[in-house]
């Protein structure tokens, strides 16, 4: 839409681009909540750089058209979210690799089970193409793999709690969370870092 705006100079295109960007940004946040393994989150973060750059450009176009400073605030938000995602994923990968030494066999077992679960779940997305017997067999296989993974995760949580917390309980704080829990009236948060004691 930004490229179309560049050609046609139609303000409605910028507004539509921003509505789309806000919607996609909310989907990104949801996807990160459900993408629990660090590899999937890393791939997601890597693919988002272009999206957030386009969102910032749309905000800038809207500011040029309207002069509304809220457009600049929105651009700052998109830029900050992109930066935070990229840094978070790089740190996660480094931390995961360093923490994985605490229980390497369990970590490998967890990754293998996750891969097998994803493989069977992907097949089940196309269940209408297969016989009911095959679908039932996959359903049972999926349940067994999930049960085994739950056991591995419980053992990981016990033997390597730092690894478990980092890989399986990762989420992004919302703006409302930060405002309600950390900020006093009149305060602004520019940047934050989580440490093991946080």
C-alpha positions in Angstrom: 0.0 0.0 0.0 2.9 2.4 0.6 4.1 1.9 -2.9 0.6 2.5 -4.2 0.5 5.7 -2.2 3.8 6.8 -3.6 2.4 6.5 -7.1 -1.2 7.8 -6.5 -0.7 10.2 -3.5 -4.1 9.2 -2.2 -4.3 9.9 1.6 -6.9 7.1 2.1 -4.2 4.6 1.1 -2.0 5.7 4.0 -4.9 5.4 6.5 -5.7 1.9 5.2 -2.0 1.0 5.5 -1.9 2.1 9.1 -5.2 0.3 9.9 -3.7 -2.9 8.4 -0.4 -2.4 10.3 -2.1 -2.0 13.6 -4.1 -5.1 12.9 -1.1 -7.1 11.8 0.9 -5.8 14.9 -1.8 -7.3 17.2 -1.5 -10.6 15.3 2.2 -10.5 15.8 1.7 -10.2 19.6 -0.7 -13.0 19.6 1.5 -15.2 17.4 4.4 -14.6 19.8 2.3 -15.8 22.7 1.5 -19.0 20.9 4.9 -19.6 19.3 6.5 -21.1 22.4 9.6 -22.5 20.9 12.5 -20.1 20.3 13.1 -21.2 16.7 9.6 -20.3 15.6 9.7 -16.9 17.4 13.1 -16.2 15.8 11.8 -16.9 12.3 8.8 -14.7 13.1 11.0 -11.8 14.3 13.3 -12.1 11.3 10.4 -11.8 8.9 9.0 -8.7 10.6 11.7 -6.2 9.9 10.3 -5.2 6.5 6.7 -5.0 7.9 7.7 -2.6 10.7 9.7 -0.5 8.3 6.7 -0.2 6.1 4.5 0.7 9.1 6.9 3.4 10.1 6.9 4.8 6.5 3.1 4.9 6.5 3.2 6.8 9.8 5.6 9.3 8.3 3.4 9.7 5.2 0.3 10.3 7.5 2.3 12.9 9.5 3.2 14.7 6.2 -0.4 14.7 5.2 -2.1 15.7 8.5 0.7 17.1 10.7 -0.8 15.0 13.5 2.0 14.2 16.0 0.2 11.0 17.0 1.5 9.6 13.7 5.0 10.1 14.9 4.2 8.4 18.2 2.8 5.5 16.3 6.0 5.4 14.2 8.0 5.4 17.4 5.9 2.5 18.7 6.4 0.4 15.5 10.2 1.1 15.4 10.5 0.2 19.1 8.6 -3.0 18.8 10.7 -4.1 15.8 13.9 -3.3 17.7 12.6 -5.1 20.9 11.6 -8.2 18.9 15.0 -8.4 17.1 17.0 -8.0 20.3 14.7 -10.3 22.3 15.1 -13.1 19.8 18.9 -12.7 19.6 19.2 -12.7 23.4 16.8 -15.6 23.6 18.8 -17.8 21.2 22.1 -17.0 23.1 20.5 -17.6 26.5 18.8 -20.8 25.4 22.0 -22.2 24.0 23.8 -21.3 27.2 21.1 -22.7 29.5 20.6 -25.8 27.4 23.8 -27.3 28.9 22.0 -27.9 32.2 19.8 -30.7 30.7 21.0 -31.3 27.1 19.2 -34.7 26.7 15.9 -33.2 27.8 16.3 -30.2 25.6 17.0 -32.3 22.6 14.0 -34.6 23.5 11.8 -31.5 23.8 12.9 -30.2 20.4 12.4 -33.6 18.7 8.9 -34.0 20.3 7.9 -30.5 19.3 9.0 -31.2 15.7 7.0 -34.4 15.6 3.9 -32.8 17.1 4.1 -30.0 14.5 4.5 -32.6 11.7 1.4 -34.6 12.8 -0.6 -31.4 13.5 0.2 -30.2 10.0 -1.1 -33.4 8.5 -4.3 -33.1 10.6 -5.0 -29.7 9.0 -5.8 -31.6 5.9 -7.9 -34.3 7.6 -10.6 -34.2 4.9 -8.2 -35.7 2.4 -7.5 -38.8 4.4 -9.5 -41.8 5.6 -11.2 -41.6 9.0 -9.0 -44.5 10.2 -5.8 -42.6 9.2 -7.1 -39.4 10.9 -7.9 -41.3 14.1 -4.4 -42.9 14.1 -2.8 -39.4 13.8 -5.1 -38.0 16.5 -4.0 -40.8 18.8 -0.3 -40.3 17.8 -0.6 -36.6 18.5 -2.1 -37.1 21.9 0.6 -39.5 22.8 3.3 -37.1 21.6 1.8 -34.3 23.5 1.6 -36.4 26.7 5.2 -37.4 26.3 6.2 -33.7 25.8 4.3 -32.6 28.8 6.3 -35.1 30.9 9.5 -33.8 29.4 8.5 -30.2 30.0 7.7 -31.0 33.6 11.1 -32.6 34.1 12.8 -29.7 32.3 11.0 -27.2 34.6 12.4 -29.2 37.6 15.9 -29.8 36.4 16.5 -26.6 34.4 14.0 -23.9 35.6 16.0 -21.1 33.9 15.8 -22.8 30.5 12.2 -23.7 31.0 11.2 -20.1 31.9 13.1 -18.6 29.0 11.8 -21.0 26.3 8.3 -21.9 27.4 7.0 -18.9 29.4 8.1 -16.1 27.1 5.6 -13.3 26.5 5.6 -9.6 25.7 4.3 -7.1 28.2 1.5 -5.0 26.8 1.5 -1.2 27.1 -1.4 -1.4 29.6 0.6 -3.9 31.8 3.6 -1.5 31.8 1.4 1.5 32.6 -0.5 -0.2 35.4 2.4 -2.0 37.1 5.4 0.2 36.6 4.6 3.8 35.9 3.3 6.5 38.2 1.2 9.4 36.7 3.4 11.6 34.6 6.2 9.0 34.1 7.3 7.7 30.8 9.2 4.5 30.0 11.7 4.8 27.2 13.4 1.5 27.4 13.7 -1.5 29.7 15.7 -4.7 30.2 14.7 -7.8 32.1 17.3 -9.5 34.2 17.2 -12.9 36.1 16.2 -11.0 39.3 13.4 -9.0 37.6 
